[in-house]
Amino acid sequence: MWRYLAPLGLFMVLVVFLSMGLSLDPKDVPSPLIGKNAPAFTLPDLHSPEKQISPDLYKGQVWLLNVWASWCVSCRAEHPVLNQLAQKYQLNIVGLNYKDQRNDGISWLRQRGNPYISNAFDLAGRVGIDWGVYGVPETFIIDKQGKIRYKHTGPVGWLDVEEKIMPMIQRLMKEAP
Amino acid sequence: MMKAVTVIGFVVLVLSQSQMLMAGVEVNEFSSQTQEQQYNKLINELRCLVCQNQNLADSNSELAQDLRKEVFSMIQKGDTDSDIVDFMVARYGDFVLYRPPFKPVTFLLWVGPFIILFLAVLFVVIFIRRNKNTDLTELSNEEVKKADDLLESLQTPDAIKGNKQ
């Protein structure tokens, strides 16, 4: 009896582990920044270069930092979702225009709509390094104390909004500033 | 005439291509050989997050280029290996290290292969022992006689024929 059950059992264990491996995304590397203060930066605004943008401006609010670029293909898929988030839920979405050309970024927003309350222009990608950006688009949720609470790598889809982003934001909104 | 123009055009094209290739090579001026060694050691040990199975030295992705630049400028500032590694880990996590530290999260990564080796050795030992203990019982007289008869019958060709029928 054991002669047949043992290989079967071993096979089942293998199946469980392999199917677990299938559902994992190797591109999704956990960020060490979660629970830490949002890395400080001061960058010029995309539309008006004389204006300076820094995370301090949004202290006391729950806000999103969305890293995007006009050269980024999956940002196109994500953009309608961001537009809806801004319109429907009035979320504060700050853009980090990552390693892009100013004119390209501006015309991209003119064509597709602008869901951002402001856009920081990171030409050199140095702020991207501080935020651990490795795959555009990326979206961070920052709480009222200025701590990063969640990071989404890759385009945000509706399922992510319903299951993770909105519940997280509603929870953070209730927290004391 | 046309031929000459084509040839010149081709040469110009090839030359401009090679110049483009030259532009892709990064030239770093190190002030000392130790700094250069430090740089080469670090970019070989740090992993690129975009092309995940390449290190910073091998990868040609934009992020890898930026991070190589960052490593270079940190070395020029006089930062030590651990300063630079800490800088990377603070931003990208232990994932950037090809030799991650020994922690509860990485426990299986380090110990897993030895656990599997141990289990395999255990399996082999049990397997060998079990085979040794069985099938070594003495034959009864009756069985010995039966075996003798069989062997004897094999020596006479008739018997083999008879068996076959």
Contacts between the chains, C-beta under 8 A, distances in Angstrom:
chain1	res1	chain2	res2	distance
A	26	B	52	6.5
A	27	B	52	7.4
A	29	B	49	6.3
A	29	B	92	7.0
A	29	B	93	6.2
A	29	B	95	4.7
A	30	B	93	6.1
A	30	B	95	7.8
A	31	B	93	6.6
A	32	B	89	6.8
A	32	B	90	6.3
A	32	B	91	7.2
A	32	B	92	7.3
A	32	B	93	4.3
A	32	B	94	7.9
A	33	B	91	7.3
A	99	B	62	6.9
A	124	B	66	8.0
A	125	B	62	7.5
A	125	B	63	7.9
A	125	B	66	5.4
A	126	B	66	7.9
A	129	B	66	6.4
A	129	B	67	7.1
A	129	B	70	6.3
A	129	B	91	6.3
A	130	B	91	6.5
A	131	B	91	7.4
A	132	B	91	4.1
A	132	B	92	5.1
A	132	B	93	7.6
A	134	B	49	3.7
A	134	B	50	5.8
A	134	B	63	5.7
A	134	B	92	6.7
A	135	B	49	7.5
A	135	B	50	6.8
